[in-house]
Amino acid sequence: MRILILGYIIRGPIGGMTWHHLQYVVGLKKLGHDVYFLEDSGDTLYSCYDPVRHVTDTDASYGLKYAEGVFRNVGLEDRWCYFDAHSNCWKGPLKNSIKEKISNAEVLINLSCSNTPREWFAKIPKRILIDTDPVFTQIRNLTEKNRNELSLSHNAFFTFGENFGKQGCGIPDDGFPWIPTRQPVVIDMWKVTQERPAADWTTVMQWDSYQPGLYNKTEFGMKSLSFRKFMNIPEFIQDEHFELALGGEHAPVEELKSNGWKIINSLDITQTPESYVKYIHESKGEWSVAKDGYVKSLSGWFSERSTCYLACGKPVILQDTGFSSIFPTGKGIFAFDDMEGIKEAVNIIKGDYHFQCTQARNLANELFDSDMVLNNILNSIS
């Protein structure tokens, strides 16, 4: 089939986010489909994305150059295009043939609700919305007219909130028929490197991504709220080392350092997809909290970043969002609710690090292989 992927690479030229999108594009191409990546500037204006990249809606020059290198490196240099609404023109290698690509497309996949619906997509038979931010997406659909209209422009709906509709799950029902899905991983693109039992536990995180969601007098917060319970982990588990590749202007860097955390700027290790992978390869494994909203709602969400750690053969210790009722835990993947749960996971992994690394890679293949995940999506809409 001819499939168009709508994503967020030119406007968000960050290594981890790029991998999130590439797994879909490369994975569908691997399955034999005729796949193209498209992105839209949107109609609104905002200030600089960050002081290093200087990405703005009206000047996408950095992002376009970044995308050119990204798609060339995966053999898709002629399969992407960017619509600049501010100059009303397409940019990129498909700019002269994009109308034909769109008019003959059979499937549209809008990743992370990140693109403006345009009239030229309306005649594509299957228009898929993939929600990677459960709870917050549903609250926006219920409280924001523009977001609800964006969702209504699609006719198939998938969510990383795999517990949606199950007993005990607190994701609000916004009236859309959400089907569970998860991050696909193109296993062949990820190498397992030398095991590093003496390295740091790491993660890449944003302290506050946006304002908390509020629904029915319940606040659903960011990672900053989740993290407070675990601020003194380095003191509690003194024979291990923990590092945060941290972003966010309100992150309490000095407080974290005083509690024993190693802190580096997340922008330093997310310059490219390759630098992002290098950081994972040099880690012992991943330790991370989840957004308070994911945890509070028992959404079942599992991080696309964590799937990259698993694919590299790195064990993962994650705050439980309800995914422990979906995935096997205790081998390769560990779920925690409190400090003792973290300590127990660390000790189990330390007891047979080689085994846990092997299990991590096996779980990436068993649970997130792109062939399985993407075929499940396409079979659901056939």
Helices and strands as residue ranges (DSSP letters): E 2-6, H 15-30, E 34-40, H 61-73, E 80-84, E 89-91, H 98-103, E 107-111, G 119-121, E 126-131, H 136-143, H 145-152, E 156-159, E 179-180, G 187-189, E 201-206, E 213-215, E 218-220, H 223-227, G 228-230, H 233-236, E 242-247, H 253-258, E 262-265, H 266-269, H 273-281, E 285-288, H 292-296, H 304-311, E 316-319, G 323-325, E 333-336, H 339-351, H 353-368, H 370-381
